[in-house]
């Protein structure tokens, strides 16, 4: 099966074409627009398909990074994946940012438990912990920095993600840090998506707290009948 995977949860806008049968990447395209992912995502997908020598009709599935991350970015990627899957008549799935980062950490430090942590701003982190076999030991959640440091005290964890150094400094001791990025390599998302398959259903955004932007009060106009 040929799988298209997209990631727009952080500053990158990335797409990957992956052969699930061969277990390898066929082509990719990655840009770093910072924001405005919706305006360039389809062009990035076209670039990845061209690099792979494939077209939309070759795709057997679509996957997307589902966060946590940028609220707007997550929505762009998930909506694109679901729309493409519907138009092409193929299944779609999602991979969390924390799972992908933890997968990369396990590759760098085999046999070690992992904490994947993202800087969520406002003195919060998005955090998940994983055992030596890769299974979740602490489900993804938003937490304050002291909670993250307390969680990391429980074992010889490898830390990864944009919040990794924050936890290490709060805990006041040395940790192995696998990386400090806000998202994983696009091929990692593709590999995990191919491995997990599509039994979990369509991709859904993973929001671990309410959006920062809220409707302003006092500016709503009353509904007019007729």
Backbone as CSV, one residue per row, in Angstrom:
resi,resn,N_x,N_y,N_z,CA_x,CA_y,CA_z,C_x,C_y,C_z
1,UNK,0.840,-1.199,0.000,0.000,0.000,0.000,0.874,1.248,0.000
2,UNK,0.457,2.242,-0.732,1.130,3.539,-0.750,0.361,4.481,0.164
3,UNK,1.077,5.059,1.129,0.469,5.889,2.157,0.973,7.319,2.032
4,UNK,0.045,8.271,2.072,0.392,9.689,2.140,0.245,10.142,3.582
5,UNK,1.295,10.768,4.133,1.255,11.269,5.505,1.580,12.754,5.501
6,UNK,0.835,13.525,6.299,1.050,14.966,6.373,1.200,15.410,7.822
7,UNK,1.986,16.460,8.020,2.230,17.006,9.350,2.204,18.526,9.279
8,UNK,1.273,19.122,10.027,1.174,20.583,10.100,0.992,21.037,11.548
9,UNK,1.426,20.229,12.522,1.123,20.541,13.912,2.048,21.597,14.523
10,UNK,3.200,21.855,13.891,4.133,22.858,14.414,4.438,23.866,13.304
11,UNK,5.672,24.319,13.186,5.974,25.299,12.145,6.152,24.654,10.779
12,UNK,6.505,23.368,10.749,6.739,22.698,9.477,5.440,22.360,8.767
13,UNK,5.509,22.324,7.456,4.435,21.799,6.618,5.081,20.678,5.803
14,UNK,4.768,19.430,6.137,5.500,18.296,5.579,4.551,17.247,5.028
15,UNK,5.011,16.560,3.985,4.257,15.450,3.401,5.229,14.349,3.023
16,UNK,4.767,13.116,3.162,5.591,11.948,2.901,4.778,10.916,2.124
17,UNK,5.409,10.291,1.154,4.808,9.170,0.439,5.581,7.928,0.851
18,UNK,4.887,6.954,1.417,5.518,5.804,2.071,4.991,4.502,1.479
19,UNK,5.891,3.576,1.216,5.485,2.237,0.790,5.372,1.359,2.022
20,UNK,4.140,1.000,2.393,3.949,0.136,3.552,4.489,-1.264,3.289
21,UNK,4.430,-1.720,2.052,4.916,-3.058,1.721,6.433,-3.140,1.831
22,UNK,7.124,-2.121,1.337,8.587,-2.112,1.380,9.134,-1.523,2.672
23,UNK,8.274,-0.813,3.427,8.717,-0.184,4.660,9.716,0.925,4.442
24,UNK,9.506,1.731,3.408,10.465,2.805,3.134,9.769,4.012,2.515
25,UNK,10.467,5.126,2.617,9.971,6.376,2.048,10.234,6.417,0.549
26,UNK,9.222,6.853,-0.188,9.362,7.008,-1.635,9.635,8.449,-2.029
27,UNK,9.144,9.384,-1.251,9.354,10.791,-1.561,8.811,11.663,-0.440
28,UNK,9.328,12.872,-0.349,8.875,13.794,0.683,9.018,15.227,0.211
29,UNK,8.329,16.113,0.926,8.506,17.551,0.748,8.296,18.195,2.110
30,UNK,9.179,19.100,2.477,9.098,19.763,3.781,9.401,21.247,3.603
31,UNK,8.506,22.079,4.111,8.742,23.523,4.156,8.576,23.986,5.597
32,UNK,9.112,25.159,5.896,8.988,25.722,7.240,8.399,27.129,7.144
33,UNK,7.077,27.217,6.936,6.459,28.534,6.769,6.183,29.246,8.093
34,UNK,6.276,28.521,9.200,5.932,29.113,10.484,4.439,29.070,10.725
35,UNK,3.688,29.663,9.824,2.227,29.606,9.856,1.724,29.704,8.421
36,UNK,0.418,29.700,8.254,-0.140,29.737,6.908,-0.065,28.392,6.206
37,UNK,-0.150,27.310,6.969,-0.044,25.970,6.394,-1.131,25.690,5.351
38,UNK,-2.316,26.213,5.593,-3.430,25.914,4.693,-3.155,26.398,3.271
39,UNK,-2.406,27.487,3.148,-2.154,28.059,1.827,-1.160,27.233,1.011
40,UNK,-0.311,26.450,1.665,0.738,25.743,0.917,0.654,24.225,1.012
41,UNK,-0.235,23.692,1.844,-0.234,22.247,2.088,-0.427,21.436,0.813
42,UNK,-1.373,21.817,-0.025,-1.627,21.014,-1.227,-0.422,21.052,-2.171
43,UNK,0.277,22.184,-2.218,1.484,22.258,-3.044,2.576,21.355,-2.486
44,UNK,2.689,21.290,-1.158,3.673,20.410,-0.525,3.340,18.952,-0.818
45,UNK,2.069,18.603,-0.749,1.650,17.234,-1.076,1.999,16.906,-2.525
46,UNK,1.723,17.832,-3.426,2.063,17.618,-4.842,3.563,17.402,-5.022
47,UNK,4.370,18.159,-4.292,5.827,18.007,-4.373,6.260,16.620,-3.896
48,UNK,5.654,16.153,-2.817,6.009,14.836,-2.290,5.615,13.728,-3.265
49,UNK,4.439,13.853,-3.856,3.996,12.863,-4.837,4.925,12.858,-6.053
50,UNK,5.304,14.047,-6.497,6.208,14.146,-7.647,7.566,13.518,-7.323
51,UNK,8.068,13.760,-6.101,9.353,13.193,-5.698,9.294,11.671,-5.659
52,UNK,8.109,11.142,-5.333,7.937,9.688,-5.267,7.597,9.074,-6.612
53,UNK,7.290,9.909,-7.600,6.859,9.387,-8.893,5.489,8.745,-8.819
54,UNK,4.632,9.270,-7.953,3.291,8.730,-7.753,2.251,9.818,-7.960
55,UNK,0.991,9.411,-8.040,-0.118,10.348,-8.166,-1.168,9.999,-7.111
56,UNK,-2.182,10.827,-7.013,-3.236,10.590,-6.024,-3.909,9.229,-6.229
57,UNK,-4.046,8.808,-7.467,-4.734,7.540,-7.711,-3.939,6.327,-7.226
58,UNK,-2.653,6.521,-6.902,-1.843,5.423,-6.382,-2.006,5.229,-4.876
59,UNK,-2.621,6.191,-4.202,-2.671,6.162,-2.742,-3.680,5.138,-2.234
60,UNK,-3.261,4.393,-1.207,-4.161,3.439,-0.574,-4.604,3.878,0.801
61,UNK,-4.060,4.977,1.295,-4.424,5.485,2.607,-3.798,6.840,2.850
62,UNK,-4.343,7.559,3.832,-3.859,8.890,4.198,-3.720,8.947,5.715
63,UNK,-2.660,9.571,6.189,-2.452,9.737,7.630,-2.072,11.176,7.927
64,UNK,-2.346,11.602,9.155,-2.006,12.968,9.571,-1.504,12.962,11.000
65,UNK,-0.566,13.855,11.295,-0.200,14.147,12.676,-1.378,14.886,13.306
66,UNK,-1.810,14.442,14.490,-3.042,14.980,15.079,-2.791,15.810,16.333
67,UNK,-1.518,16.078,16.649,-1.212,16.897,17.806,-0.885,16.036,19.020
68,UNK,-0.657,16.712,20.139,-0.860,18.139,20.397,0.140,19.022,19.656
69,UNK,-0.263,20.280,19.531,0.538,21.250,18.814,-0.280,22.509,18.588
70,UNK,-0.019,23.167,17.473,-0.770,24.368,17.112,-2.219,24.001,16.814
71,UNK,-3.160,24.688,17.467,-4.571,24.379,17.246,-4.940,24.544,15.776
72,UNK,-4.510,25.647,15.169,-4.832,25.889,13.765,-4.146,24.874,12.876
73,UNK,-2.871,24.603,13.132,-2.141,23.641,12.327,-2.744,22.263,12.377
74,UNK,-3.141,21.828,13.565,-3.768,20.513,13.701,-5.024,20.433,12.851
75,UNK,-5.850,21.455,12.929,-7.112,21.442,12.165,-6.839,21.366,10.672
76,UNK,-5.828,22.089,10.203,-5.502,22.080,8.768,-5.122,20.674,8.317
77,UNK,-4.225,20.026,9.046,-3.765,18.711,8.644,-4.837,17.646,8.718
78,UNK,-5.599,17.646,9.815,-6.650,16.640,9.980,-7.746,16.826,8.938
79,UNK,-8.145,18.068,8.694,-9.187,18.313,7.686,-8.724,17.891,6.302
80,UNK,-7.462,18.173,5.973,-6.935,17.786,4.665,-6.904,16.273,4.517
81,UNK,-6.447,15.572,5.555,-6.376,14.114,5.495,-7.754,13.492,5.333
82,UNK,-8.706,13.987,6.092,-10.063,13.426,6.002,-10.702,13.749,4.656
83,UNK,-10.459,14.966,4.156,-11.021,15.338,2.861,-10.433,14.533,1.729
84,UNK,-9.125,14.340,1.741,-8.477,13.544,0.699,-8.946,12.095,0.753
85,UNK,-9.035,11.545,1.962,-9.482,10.154,2.096,-10.890,9.975,1.558
86,UNK,-11.762,10.932,1.843,-13.130,10.862,1.348,-13.169,10.956,-0.171
87,UNK,-12.410,11.899,-0.729,-12.413,12.092,-2.182,-11.815,10.898,-2.921
88,UNK,-10.805,10.264,-2.314,-10.115,9.156,-2.973,-10.737,7.801,-2.656
89,UNK,-11.621,7.768,-1.669,-12.231,6.501,-1.275,-11.261,5.566,-0.585
90,UNK,-10.356,6.131,0.230,-9.366,5.330,0.950,-9.483,5.630,2.444
91,UNK,-8.959,4.762,3.319,-9.043,5.017,4.756,-8.038,6.072,5.213
92,UNK,-8.292,6.629,6.387,-7.398,7.631,6.972,-7.171,7.298,8.430
93,UNK,-6.039,7.731,8.952,-5.707,7.506,10.358,-4.888,8.673,10.879
94,UNK,-4.685,8.706,12.198,-3.911,9.770,12.813,-2.835,9.226,13.727
95,UNK,-1.752,9.982,13.885,-0.645,9.639,14.775,-0.371,10.848,15.652
96,UNK,-0.241,10.644,16.959,-0.006,11.790,17.834,1.452,12.252,17.762
97,UNK,1.644,13.519,18.005,2.986,14.090,18.025,3.843,13.429,19.093
98,UNK,3.256,13.170,20.256,4.000,12.577,21.361,4.429,11.154,21.035
99,UNK,3.555,10.379,20.385,3.925,9.019,19.976,5.103,9.038,19.005
100,UNK,5.056,9.965,18.053,6.120,10.029,17.039,7.448,10.448,17.658
101,UNK,7.426,11.433,18.548,8.647,11.850,19.213,9.215,10.723,20.078
102,UNK,8.334,10.005,20.772,8.782,8.894,21.608,9.380,7.780,20.763
103,UNK,8.821,7.531,19.596,9.370,6.521,18.689,10.800,6.871,18.302
104,UNK,11.059,8.122,18.007,12.420,8.538,17.656,13.367,8.400,18.846
105,UNK,12.860,8.708,20.057,13.701,8.579,21.251,14.052,7.117,21.506
106,UNK,13.110,6.208,21.296,13.386,4.781,21.507,14.398,4.266,20.495
107,UNK,14.366,4.828,19.292,15.357,4.436,18.285,16.756,4.867,18.711
108,UNK,16.861,6.056,19.301,18.155,6.567,19.736,18.634,5.913,21.028
109,UNK,17.683,5.539,21.903,18.018,4.937,23.193,17.170,3.676,23.393
110,UNK,17.531,2.584,22.738,16.720,1.356,22.819,16.607,0.834,24.254
111,UNK,15.410,0.306,24.554,15.210,-0.333,25.847,15.063,0.604,27.021
112,UNK,14.838,1.900,26.760,14.702,2.882,27.835,13.278,3.434,27.851
113,UNK,12.742,3.733,29.038,11.466,4.432,29.106,11.623,5.869,28.613
114,UNK,10.554,6.427,28.101,10.616,7.749,27.452,9.520,8.656,27.988
115,UNK,9.854,9.909,28.180,8.845,10.959,28.373,8.944,11.911,27.197
116,UNK,7.854,12.064,26.482,7.756,13.047,25.407,7.011,14.258,25.954
117,UNK,7.605,15.430,25.835,7.031,16.644,26.421,7.138,17.803,25.444
118,UNK,6.044,18.503,25.268,6.001,19.676,24.398,5.706,20.915,25.215
119,UNK,6.393,21.999,24.899,6.144,23.288,25.545,4.788,23.799,25.090
120,UNK,3.828,23.855,26.020,2.471,24.293,25.704,2.243,25.760,26.037
121,UNK,3.300,26.475,26.429,3.218,27.882,26.833,2.388,27.991,28.123
122,UNK,2.240,29.191,28.608,1.480,29.465,29.826,1.928,28.561,30.971
123,UNK,3.242,28.260,31.027,3.818,27.436,32.097,3.218,26.035,32.130
124,UNK,2.823,25.523,30.980,2.281,24.172,30.891,3.059,23.338,29.875
125,UNK,2.910,22.045,30.008,3.499,21.087,29.080,2.425,20.119,28.607
126,UNK,2.615,19.598,27.398,1.859,18.438,26.946,2.791,17.239,27.121
127,UNK,2.370,16.242,27.867,3.281,15.179,28.276,2.639,13.805,28.118
128,UNK,3.445,12.828,27.728,3.063,11.411,27.773,4.305,10.618,28.134
129,UNK,4.123,9.519,28.864,5.239,8.657,29.255,5.047,7.271,28.668
130,UNK,6.163,6.630,28.351,6.150,5.334,27.669,7.116,4.378,28.361
131,UNK,6.717,3.098,28.437,7.564,2.084,29.026,8.660,1.634,28.083
132,UNK,9.468,0.706,28.540,10.583,0.226,27.732,10.128,-0.484,26.466
133,UNK,8.872,-0.984,26.470,8.337,-1.662,25.284,7.563,-0.715,24.367
134,UNK,7.536,0.565,24.713,6.838,1.550,23.902,5.390,1.766,24.281
135,UNK,4.871,0.998,25.236,3.480,1.161,25.643,3.315,2.404,26.507
136,UNK,2.131,3.023,26.434,1.847,4.201,27.245,1.781,3.831,28.718
137,UNK,2.503,4.545,29.548,2.389,4.380,30.984,1.731,5.592,31.634
138,UNK,1.706,6.707,30.930,0.990,7.895,31.369,0.397,8.540,30.126
139,UNK,-0.922,8.559,30.041,-1.614,9.041,28.842,-1.336,10.519,28.602
140,UNK,-1.422,10.974,27.355,-1.173,12.386,27.053,-2.064,13.314,27.874
141,UNK,-1.442,14.334,28.448,-2.199,15.305,29.225,-1.435,16.614,29.295
142,UNK,-2.160,17.671,29.619,-1.535,18.966,29.897,-1.247,19.034,31.382
143,UNK,-0.046,19.478,31.742,0.310,19.568,33.156,1.271,20.721,33.393
144,UNK,1.326,21.146,34.628,2.279,22.169,35.023,3.684,21.579,35.081
145,UNK,4.676,22.453,34.978,6.064,22.004,34.957,6.444,21.174,36.194
146,UNK,6.044,21.562,37.425,6.394,20.715,38.575,5.844,19.296,38.468
147,UNK,4.664,19.132,37.865,4.112,17.799,37.666,4.970,16.999,36.690
148,UNK,5.454,17.659,35.645,6.314,16.985,34.690,7.605,16.525,35.335
149,UNK,8.175,17.374,36.182,9.408,17.014,36.880,9.166,15.852,37.838
150,UNK,8.005,15.844,38.488,7.672,14.745,39.400,7.501,13.441,38.635
151,UNK,6.870,13.504,37.470,6.689,12.304,36.653,8.034,11.738,36.224
152,UNK,8.961,12.613,35.865,10.268,12.169,35.381,11.124,11.570,36.486
153,UNK,10.763,11.796,37.732,11.567,11.282,38.840,11.363,9.785,39.059
154,UNK,10.387,9.209,38.391,10.019,7.829,38.670,10.884,6.762,38.048
155,UNK,11.705,7.083,37.064,12.517,6.067,36.388,13.640,6.757,35.626
156,UNK,14.478,5.952,34.985,15.602,6.486,34.215,15.118,6.861,32.815
157,UNK,14.303,7.905,32.746,13.656,8.289,31.502,14.625,8.975,30.539
158,UNK,14.397,8.727,29.267,14.934,9.569,28.203,13.885,10.631,27.915
159,UNK,14.292,11.875,27.808,13.362,12.967,27.533,13.460,13.375,26.069
160,UNK,12.347,13.794,25.522,12.340,14.274,24.141,11.247,15.302,23.951
161,UNK,11.408,16.171,22.953,10.409,17.181,22.649,10.831,18.570,23.101
162,UNK,10.056,19.554,22.700,10.406,20.943,22.990,10.328,21.285,24.468
163,UNK,9.685,20.430,25.259,9.627,20.653,26.704,10.606,19.809,27.487
164,UNK,11.459,19.039,26.798,12.366,18.110,27.477,13.321,18.829,28.420
165,UNK,13.980,19.872,27.945,14.958,20.564,28.785,14.274,21.294,29.944
166,UNK,13.042,21.736,29.740,12.300,22.373,30.822,12.110,21.395,31.978
167,UNK,11.763,20.144,31.657,11.592,19.133,32.701,12.911,18.838,33.386
168,UNK,13.975,18.685,32.605,15.280,18.378,33.183,15.726,19.468,34.144
169,UNK,15.538,20.733,33.754,15.946,21.839,34.613,15.079,21.916,35.865
170,UNK,13.779,21.641,35.728,12.890,21.673,36.887,13.200,20.536,37.853
171,UNK,13.590,19.385,37.300,13.929,18.239,38.141,15.289,18.405,38.803
172,UNK,16.142,19.250,38.244,17.436,19.531,38.837,18.438,18.404,38.734
173,UNK,18.326,17.593,37.678,19.323,16.550,37.475,19.508,16.294,35.991
174,UNK,20.511,15.498,35.672,20.821,15.222,34.276,19.934,14.121,33.722
175,UNK,19.501,14.297,32.488,18.753,13.289,31.742,19.387,13.141,30.366
176,UNK,19.235,11.977,29.768,19.509,11.850,28.343,18.361,12.492,27.590
177,UNK,18.677,13.411,26.681,17.664,14.106,25.891,17.846,13.701,24.433
178,UNK,16.820,13.044,23.895,16.904,12.526,22.525,16.719,13.613,21.481
179,UNK,15.998,14.672,21.810,15.746,15.757,20.870,14.890,16.821,21.522
180,UNK,14.859,17.991,20.911,14.090,19.101,21.490,13.183,19.756,20.450
181,UNK,12.788,18.998,19.460,11.920,19.535,18.404,10.461,19.524,18.849
182,UNK,9.656,20.330,18.161,8.225,20.397,18.454,7.434,19.369,17.663
183,UNK,8.086,18.681,16.746,7.428,17.618,15.986,8.498,16.642,15.522
184,UNK,8.043,15.465,15.106,8.968,14.429,14.651,9.200,14.543,13.149
185,UNK,10.175,13.781,12.657,10.393,13.695,11.218,9.163,13.086,10.559
186,UNK,8.826,13.553,9.380,7.614,13.100,8.702,7.647,11.602,8.423
187,UNK,8.827,11.025,8.211,8.919,9.589,7.968,8.543,8.795,9.217
188,UNK,8.780,9.342,10.396,8.397,8.662,11.629,6.882,8.546,11.724
189,UNK,6.181,9.615,11.395,4.717,9.557,11.372,4.231,8.511,10.368
190,UNK,4.856,8.480,9.198,4.445,7.524,8.169,4.659,6.090,8.628
191,UNK,5.816,5.834,9.222,6.132,4.478,9.686,5.139,4.029,10.764
192,UNK,4.815,4.921,11.711,3.861,4.571,12.759,2.460,4.363,12.187
193,UNK,2.066,5.207,11.245,0.745,5.057,10.630,0.625,3.728,9.903
194,UNK,1.659,3.356,9.163,1.637,2.077,8.450,1.589,0.914,9.433
195,UNK,2.273,1.050,10.552,2.321,-0.017,11.553,0.975,-0.192,12.251
196,UNK,0.320,0.913,12.596,-0.918,0.801,13.356,-2.126,0.502,12.496
197,UNK,-2.074,0.821,11.204,-3.199,0.549,10.326,-4.343,1.542,10.534
198,UNK,-5.531,1.135,10.125,-6.660,2.070,10.085,-7.835,1.641,10.954
199,UNK,-7.592,0.694,11.853,-8.682,0.188,12.687,-9.213,1.248,13.644
200,UNK,-8.387,2.239,13.957,-8.810,3.268,14.902,-9.754,4.305,14.337
201,UNK,-10.028,4.254,13.044,-10.952,5.201,12.438,-10.284,6.469,11.958
202,UNK,-11.103,7.432,11.574,-10.598,8.668,10.991,-9.770,9.473,11.989
203,UNK,-8.786,10.240,11.499,-7.976,11.057,12.416,-8.816,12.132,13.093
204,UNK,-8.535,12.347,14.377,-9.212,13.373,15.158,-8.170,14.212,15.880
205,UNK,-8.376,15.523,15.949,-7.403,16.366,16.645,-7.244,15.963,18.102
206,UNK,-6.020,15.987,18.590,-5.752,15.736,20.000,-5.503,17.080,20.674
207,UNK,-6.557,17.620,21.255,-6.459,18.869,22.003,-6.416,18.519,23.488
208,UNK,-5.399,18.957,24.186,-5.267,18.625,25.601,-5.689,19.758,26.521
209,UNK,-6.072,20.889,25.946,-6.645,21.978,26.722,-7.471,22.833,25.775
210,UNK,-8.225,23.758,26.342,-9.047,24.641,25.525,-8.163,25.598,24.740
211,UNK,-8.677,26.080,23.610,-7.933,27.020,22.776,-7.658,28.309,23.534
212,UNK,-6.500,28.929,23.220,-6.163,30.211,23.845,-7.107,31.315,23.396
213,UNK,-7.496,31.286,22.123,-8.389,32.314,21.584,-9.823,31.985,21.934
214,UNK,-10.525,32.938,22.489,-11.924,32.746,22.875,-12.752,33.891,22.315
215,UNK,-14.046,33.641,22.039,-14.906,34.712,21.543,-14.990,35.854,22.545
216,UNK,-14.979,37.087,22.041,-15.106,38.239,22.927,-16.543,38.358,23.405
217,UNK,-16.685,38.730,24.664,-18.020,38.901,25.225,-18.464,40.351,25.076
218,UNK,-19.761,40.542,24.966,-20.310,41.883,24.923,-20.422,42.470,23.536
219,UNK,-20.014,41.666,22.511,-20.060,42.188,21.134,-21.066,41.437,20.277
220,UNK,-21.771,40.472,20.848,-22.723,39.690,20.070,-23.985,40.525,19.840
221,UNK,-24.474,40.505,18.630,-25.728,41.199,18.315,-26.902,40.295,18.601
222,UNK,-28.016,40.839,19.083,-29.181,40.000,19.382,-29.749,39.422,18.085
223,UNK,-30.266,38.194,18.181,-30.907,37.564,17.029,-32.188,38.304,16.662
224,UNK,-32.361,38.511,15.366,-33.565,39.210,14.894,-34.486,38.205,14.235
225,UNK,-35.729,38.143,14.702,-36.718,37.253,14.094,-37.182,37.852,12.777
226,UNK,-37.555,36.951,11.864,-38.075,37.429,10.573,-36.959,37.838,9.672
